[in-house]
Amino acid sequence: MFLYRQFLGMELRELQFGKVSKGRRLPVVFSHGEAMAVIGRLSGHHRLAVSLMYGAGLRVMEAVRLRVRDLDFEQQCLFGARGER
């Protein structure tokens, strides 16, 4: 409509516009069984990374940036970016 009004100097009388509401889109999430099936098919470093991501709720970049100093084996916990547990 902007094009027709501003540049072509024409009015569009026959067109009517209304607001369209977007449907709420729910995220697709694996069930526990599906996640275990995927992890069960992995091995080595990939299995370790995916298990940490699933078990600790890490995002991909958080898992990639994880260092040995971020792990506390005695307490079995991970430290955050600022050294927080």
C-alpha positions, 0 to 999 in steps of 0.5 A: 500500500505504501508503494501505491500511495507514495510512489504511484499516487494511487489508492487501493480501495478494494483491499482490506488488511487485518492483523494476523496473529501468529500461532504459538510455536512450542519448541521440539524437545527429546523425551528422556528415552529418545535422548538416551537412544541417541547417546547410546549410539555415540562413542568416545568424545562425542558421547562424553560431550553429549552426555555432559550437555544433556546431564548438565543442561549445557548449550553447544558453545558451553560444552565446547568451551569447557576446560578441565579446570571447570570440573570438580571431580571430588564434588562431581560438579561443574564450575560456571564461567565465573568460577561459580558452582 
